Amino acid sequence: METRPEADVRALFTRVKLLALDVDGVMTDGKVVYSAGEDGVREVQSFDVQDGIALRWLSKAGIKIVWITGRGCKVTEHRAAELKIDALEMQVVSKREVLARLQERFGVKADETIAMGDDLPDLGMRARAGYFVAPANARAEVRDVSDLILSRAGGDGAVRELAEMLLRARGAWQGLIDAAAR
């Protein structure tokens, strides 16, 4: 894959208006854990807290955040609500179609969109995103078509890594550090 010049990437990062994320394997480590008790079977998911705060910072910077997942459960709904995610789409068959609909809803063009996915169902978002990102643990087929492969794995800081890049490109990172130090 041809690499874009750094200036082009920085320009894209400064004009991004929408970040589309898969959930299982991007926001989580991709494992599905069930527990059983007298009240039935429950699903357990683990989310990285640093990914979460990074999404809040991106929202405050004016970037819409959407989660598009082929699965979904009450835990995913709870975490999305807690983080005030702009849209959560679950049980999605065509991530390409859903991303197109969300771009229309928010008035965002494909070249103002970054998407991140880790597995084959996420490839549909690639065609609708100006920039496509994969966590370190993504499938080879996804990494092969990604503009950027992060050093961190899904559910283990990949979203935070991308968020820091976006915030640095926008000149907002130092302000977050300064505010935290007060």
Secondary structure, DSSP 8 states (H G I E B T S, - for coil): -----HHHHHHHHHH--EEEE-STTTTS-S--EEEEETTEEEEE----HHHHHHHHHHHHTT-EEEEE-SS--HHHHHHHHHTT-SEEE-S-S-HHHHHHHHHHHHT--GGGEEEE--SGGGHHHHTT-SEEEE-TTS-HHHHHT-SEE-SS-TTTTHHHHHHHHHHHHTT-HHHHHHHHH-
